[in-house]
Amino acid sequence: MKHKLSNYMNKKYLITVALFTMVFVARAQENVVKVNPLAAVFGYLEVGYERVLNENQSFQIDLGYVSFSSGNLDYTGFGIGLQYRFYVKKAKNAPEGWFLAPVANYSSSSANEFKTTVFAAGGVAGYQWNWDPITLDIYGGPAFYSVESDDEAFNFGFDGLGARFGLSLGFAF
């Protein structure tokens, strides 16, 4: 009887440890901090945070900042972007796999006395790989851009429909 009770307690202990471990591992992948290496090529620092809401949805916020001088031009700016991701493949859980997301971005920049603001809204499709804890995120899709500037030279000539692409490397925890 003592041996059966001991086996029962060991099994109960192992099951408890296994459940605790699964809950911890599942919770360990609820957050991803990302950086955009392509933005850095253009002197723009972009950092994102993705938070898993349930097994197939997440919310992402991106923050960006740029500051540089070129000749007599002093350029600074900031931006914020939002995505609500729907992970569509049933075999994988967020934050991994194919996703669709509506997106919205706002940025404001100034160069000397001129100010430019850009608002973009659209949708993207993409895929995020998760190699615990490293992630790679690639996406693209259509977006509508609205650009306002104090100087036509800083209007960049892209009011209307355009494309949006992104790539980021992240750390999941």
C-alpha positions in Angstrom: 0.0 0.0 0.0 2.8 2.4 0.9 4.5 1.7 -2.5 1.2 2.4 -4.4 0.8 5.6 -2.5 4.4 6.7 -3.2 3.9 5.9 -7.0 0.6 7.9 -6.9 2.3 10.9 -5.2 5.3 10.7 -7.7 2.9 10.7 -10.7 0.9 13.5 -9.2 4.1 15.5 -8.6 5.3 14.8 -12.2 1.9 15.8 -13.6 1.9 19.0 -11.6 5.4 19.9 -12.6 4.6 19.1 -16.3 1.5 21.3 -16.2 3.4 24.1 -14.5 6.1 23.9 -17.1 3.6 24.0 -20.0 1.9 27.0 -18.5 5.2 28.8 -18.1 6.4 27.9 -21.6 3.1 29.0 -23.1 3.2 32.2 -21.2 6.9 32.7 -22.1 5.9 33.4 -25.7 3.3 36.1 -25.1 5.6 39.1 -25.8 8.0 40.0 -28.6 10.3 43.0 -28.7 11.5 43.8 -32.2 13.8 46.1 -34.2 13.7 46.9 -37.8 17.2 46.5 -39.4 16.1 48.0 -42.7 15.0 51.2 -41.0 18.4 51.5 -39.4 20.0 51.6 -42.9 18.1 54.9 -43.5 19.0 56.3 -40.1 15.7 55.5 -38.5 15.4 53.7 -35.2 12.3 51.6 -35.0 11.4 49.4 -32.1 8.2 47.3 -31.8 6.4 45.4 -29.1 3.9 42.6 -29.9 1.6 41.3 -27.2 -0.3 38.0 -27.7 -4.0 38.4 -26.8 -5.1 34.8 -27.4 -3.9 31.8 -29.5 -4.5 33.5 -32.8 -4.5 37.3 -32.2 -2.0 39.9 -31.1 -1.5 43.6 -30.9 1.6 45.4 -32.0 2.9 48.9 -31.4 5.9 50.4 -33.2 7.8 53.5 -32.2 10.3 55.2 -34.4 12.8 58.1 -34.1 15.1 59.8 -36.6 17.6 62.6 -36.2 20.4 63.6 -38.6 22.1 66.6 -40.3 23.0 66.9 -43.9 24.5 70.1 -45.2 22.3 72.9 -43.9 19.4 70.6 -43.2 18.7 69.5 -39.6 16.1 66.7 -39.8 14.2 65.1 -36.8 11.1 63.0 -36.6 9.1 60.4 -34.7 6.5 57.9 -35.6 4.0 55.5 -34.1 2.3 52.5 -35.8 -0.3 50.0 -34.7 -1.2 46.5 -36.0 -3.9 44.1 -34.9 -2.8 40.7 -36.1 -4.9 37.7 -36.9 -2.8 34.5 -37.1 -4.6 32.3 -39.6 -2.9 28.9 -39.5 -4.4 26.6 -37.0 -1.3 24.4 -36.5 0.6 27.3 -35.0 -0.2 29.8 -32.3 0.5 33.5 -32.1 3.2 34.9 -32.3 4.2 32.4 -35.1 2.9 31.7 -38.6 0.9 33.5 -41.3 -1.1 36.6 -40.3 -3.3 39.3 -41.6 -3.4 42.7 -40.0 -5.0 46.1 -40.4 -2.4 48.8 -39.8 -2.3 52.5 -39.1 0.8 54.8 -38.8 1.4 58.4 -38.0 4.7 60.2 -38.3 5.8 63.8 -37.9 9.1 65.2 -39.0 10.7 68.6 -39.4 13.6 69.9 -41.3 14.7 73.4 -40.3 11.5 75.4 -40.3 9.4 73.0 -42.4 7.1 70.3 -40.9 5.7 67.2 -42.5 3.1 64.8 -41.2 2.2 61.4 -42.7 -0.8 59.3 -41.9 -1.1 55.8 -43.4 -3.8 53.2 -43.1 -4.1 49.8 -44.8 -3.6 46.1 -44.4 -0.7 43.6 -44.5 -0.2 39.9 -44.8 3.0 38.3 -43.5 4.7 35.5 -41.7 6.5 35.4 -38.4 9.0 32.7 -37.6 9.7 31.9 -33.9 12.9 30.1 -33.1 12.5 30.4 -29.3 13.5 33.1 -28.4 14.5 34.7 -31.7 11.8 35.9 -34.2 11.9 37.0 -37.8 8.9 39.0 -39.1 8.2 39.8 -42.8 5.0 41.5 -44.1 3.6 43.7 -46.9 0.4 45.1 -48.3 -1.5 48.1 -49.6 -1.8 51.4 -47.7 -3.4 54.8 -48.3 -1.1 57.7 -47.5 -2.0 61.2 -46.6 0.9 63.6 -46.5 0.8 67.3 -45.4 3.8 69.5 -45.4 4.7 73.2 -45.0 6.9 72.9 -48.1 6.0 71.1 -51.3 9.6 69.8 -51.6 9.0 67.8 -48.4 5.7 66.4 -49.6 7.5 63.4 -51.0 4.9 63.1 -53.8 3.1 60.1 -52.5 -0.4 61.1 -51.4 -2.8 58.2 -52.1 -2.5 54.5 -52.6 0.9 52.9 -52.1 2.6 49.9 -50.6 3.8 49.1 -47.2 6.6 46.6 -46.3 8.3 45.5 -43.1 11.0 43.3 -41.7 12.0 42.9 -38.1 14.1 40.8 -35.8 12.8 40.1 -32.4 13.2 38.5 -29.0 10.2 36.5 -27.7 9.6 36.0 -24.0 
